[in-house]
C-alpha cells in the first residue's frame, strides 16, 4: 500500500528522512480492525517524529500520522482515535503511563490502510465531510479537552489563545466561539490574527501586547516565548491550560511568585479520550462548525504539506486525500 513514512531522522533537516512509497499492508490482529482511509491529517507530531522526538530510531521505518477517517472492516464510516492504551488499561486512556499515539509504536494514518484497536474506530456522524473528519483526532481533540474538560470555564468567560494559526489554536477559536466564550488571540503575524477574527475570534493582539483587561483563562501551546505574558494576562484565580511548548519548555522566568500570590492554576492537558472525540464530532456537526483547513492535497504530494508545516506558513490543517 502507499504510505508516508519516516525512514531516517534529522533534527536540522527533518524532511530528509521523509519517504513516500510502498509499505506492507497491516496484518490482522485479534481485537483490532483495519480502516481503509479516505482522508488523513498532518500534525506537528509528524514533523517531530522526523526530528527524532518521541520516536526511537530503532522503530524505523514508521508510517507517520495520527489523524484519519475511513471505512472499517464492517463497512462503517469511522474517525480514527489516535491514543492507544496499553493492554488491559481501564479508564481514561490519556492517563495511562504506557499509552502511545499512532506512529509512535504502531503505524499511523498517512497510508491507504491503518490497523487500530476496535475501540479506536469512532463512528463518523452523518453530515461530517471526510476532509473535516480528518482534522479532529489530534489538534481538535486536544482543543476540546483543554476548553471543556480542563479549563473549568463556563460560557461567557474570556479566553486568550497564544499563537493564532496552528491546528490547536484555530480549533480553540472555533470551538470556544461556538460554545459562547469570548475568544482573544495573539500572533506575530497580523494576517493570521485577521484570519482568526474571520473564524470567530473577538479580538486579535500582537504577541506580548498588553491586553485591555485580564482574562479568565489562557490556552498555552507556545511555551517559553509566551509564558510570562500568559501569567500576567490572567485574572486572580485564573487558569493556564498548557498542551505544548513549541518554543521550548524553559521560560526565562517561571513566574512562581505571580502564580502562588494570585492563586493561579496551571493545568496540563494531553490529547483526549475516545468519548471526547465522539462528542467533539457531534458538536462540530450540531453547531455547523467547518474546521479551518489550510490546504487539501493527494497523499502522493505529502512532502508539499510537510514543507508548509516546517515553514510555519499554515493557517488551519493540512489534509491529504487517500485513493
N, C-alpha and C positions, 0 to 999 in steps of 0.2 A: 504494500500500500504506500501511497505518497505520504510523506511526513516531513516536518521541520524539526531538526534535532541539533543538540549540542554535540559536536564531535570532539571539540577541544575547548579550552578556556583561556582567556586573557583578560587581565584587569584593565589594561590600557587600550586593547583593541578587541572588544568582545565579539564583534561581528566576524572576526577572522575564524572563529570556531563554529559558525552557523552553517549548517548544511541543509539542503532541500533535496530529497531523493527517496528512494525506495527503502522501506523498513519492513520486517516481518509482520504479518497480521497478528493481533492478540491471540493468545492461546486460551481456550476456555478454562474456567476455574469455578469450582462449586461456590455458590452464593454470590457470584459476580455476573454481570451482564455486559455484552458488547454493544456499545452505542455507535451506530453509523452516523457520523457527524454531518450536519448541514452547514453549520457556521461555527466559528471559533473566534475568541477574542484574545488580544495581546495585552500583557501586563508588564510592569517594571520587573516583576518577579522573573520573567523570562530573560530579560537583559541581565539581571543579577546572576542568574544561573550561568550565563555565558562568561561572567566575570569571575566565577568560582565561588560565589556566595550562596551557601545553603545547599550546594550540590557537590558532593565529593567527586573528585576526578575518577575514582575507581568505579563509578556508576555510569560512566560514559561508554557508548553513546546513549543519550537520553532524549526521548521525544519531549519537546517543550509544550507548555500550555496548561493553563488552569481553567479557562473559560470555554464552554462549548454547549451546543444544543443539537439534538438529532433524534434518531428513532432507535428504540431499544429492540431487543430480540423478539419481543412480543408485538411489535408494531406501534408502541406507544410513543407519542412525541414527548420528549423529556429535556430538561435542563440538567447539566452535569454539576453536581455538588463536589467541589474540589478537595474538601477536607476529608482525609481518610484516617479514621481512628485505628488504633491497634486492635488486634483480635481479642474479643471478649470485653472491650471497654463499654461501660454503661454510662448514660448521661450525656452532658454537654461535650461534644467531641472536641471543641476548641480548648478544653481544659485537660485533655489527655496529653501527658508529657511525651508520649511516644507517637503522637499524631504526625502525619505528614500531609503535604499538599501534592496533588498530582504533579508530576515532573520532578519530584524530589527522590522518591523511592520507586514509584510506579509511573510508567509512561503517561504523557499528558495528552492534551486535546488538539494540538496542532498537527492533525493527521486525519485520514479518512475514517479511522475507527479508533475507539478507546475502550479499554476494559475497566469497569468500575464496580464496586460493591453494589448490589441491587438497591440498597437503601440510598445510594448516592445518585440515583436516577429520579429526579423530581419532576412531577407532571408539569408540562408546559401549558399554561392557560390558553384557552381559545382567545383569539384576538391579539396575542402577542406575536409579533413577527419574528422570524428566525434571526434577523440581524439584531433586534433588540434583546432577544433571549440570550444571545451570545455575550452580552455586556454584563450580565448580572452576577455571575458566580463568584467574582473576586472583589473588584472595586466597589460595585454597588452593594454587595452583601456586607462588605466592611463598613460602608457608609450607613447602611440601615442599622447595623448593630450599634455603631457609635451614637447615632441620633436617638434611636428608640429604645435601646436596651441599656445603654451605659451612661447617657448624659443626665438622666433624672429630670429632664425638662418637660414642660407642658406647652401646648400651642400658645403662641403669643410671646414666647421668650425670644430674646435677641441672641443670635449665634454668629460668631466670627469664624470664617473658614480661611485658614492661612494658605495662600498659594492657589489662585484660580487657574484652571486649565486642565489639570490632570484628571484621570478617571475617577478617583475618590472624591476630589474636590467638586467636580461637576455633578456627581451623584449626590453629594451632600446638599448642594444648592437646590437641585431639582426635587429631591425628597423633602427637604426641610420646607421649601416654599409650598409644596403640595399639602404638607401637614399643618401649615399655619404658623410656622416660625418666621421671624424677621431675619433674613439671611444677609450677612455682610461678608465681603471677600476682600482679601488683599492680593496684589500681584505686582511683580516687577514690570509686567508688560501691560501697557494701557489698553491695547487691543483685546487682550484676554479678559481684562476687567470689564470692558464693554460687552464682550460676549456673555460673560457671567450675568450681566444685567438682563440680557435678552432671554436667558433661560430661567430667570426667576429671582436673582439676587436683588435686594432692595438698594444696597449701596456698594460701591467699589472704591477701594483706597489703595494708594501706593504702599508697597512693602515698608513696614516700620512707621507709617504715618500715624500721628496721634488721632485717636478716634474722638468724635464729638461727645460720646458718652461711653461708659464701660458696659460690657456685655455680660450675659448670663453664663455663656459657655464659649469655649474656643475649641474648634476641631483642628487638631495639630497633626500634620503629616510631614512637615518640613524638617523640624528638629532644631539643631543648633542655631541656624541662621535666624529663626523667628522666635525662639523660646522666651527671651526676655520680653519681647513685645507681647507675646501671648499672656504671660503672667501679669504684666502691667495693665493689660486691657480688660481684666476681669473685675467684676463687682466683688465685694467681700462675700465669701461663701460660694463663689463661682467655681466652675469646673473646667478643667482642661481634659479633653479626651484625646489620647495620642495613639495613633495606629502605625506610625512610621517615622523615620528620620532621614529623609533623602539627602539632607545637607550635613549629616553627621549626628552622632548622639552624645557629643561632649560640648555643651554650650560654654561660652566664656564665663558666664555666671549662672549658677544653678538657681539663684533667687530664693534660697531656702527661707530667709527671714520674711520675705513677702508672702511666701506660701503659708508659713505657720501663723504669722501675725494676723493675716487677713482671712485665715481659715479656708484656704482654697483647697480644692480636691483635684488630684491628678489620677486619672483612670486610664489604665492600659486597655487596648481593645485590639483583638486579632480575629479577622475573618468573621464567621458566623456559623450558626447551626443549620442543619437541613430544614428544620421547621421555619427558621427565619428566612431562608431562601424561598421556601414555598410562599410565605406571607408577603415577602418582597415582590415576588412575581405577581401575586394577586393585587397588591397595592398599586403597582405600576399600571396594570390593566384597568382597575377600578377608577383611578384618578386620571386616566388618559395621558400618562407621562410618556414622552418619547425620549429615551435616554440619548444624551448627546453623543453623536458618532462623528469622529474626525474624518474617517475615510473607510471605504469598503473595497476590498481587492481580493482576487483569487489567491488561494493558498500558495499557488506556484510563485506568486510575487511577494511572498512573505518578507524577503530581505528588504524590500522597499519600506514596509511597515516598521521593521526593526530599526531601519535607518532614521525614520521620522521620530521614533521614540528616543533614540540615542541623541538626536539633535535637540530635543526638547520642544520641537515645533508642533506640538499637539494641542488640540482642544477637544476633549472627549476621547472616545475609544477608537482604536483601530480594530476592524472586524474583517475576518477572512471568510470567504465563501469556499465550501468544500464540495467537490464533484467526484 
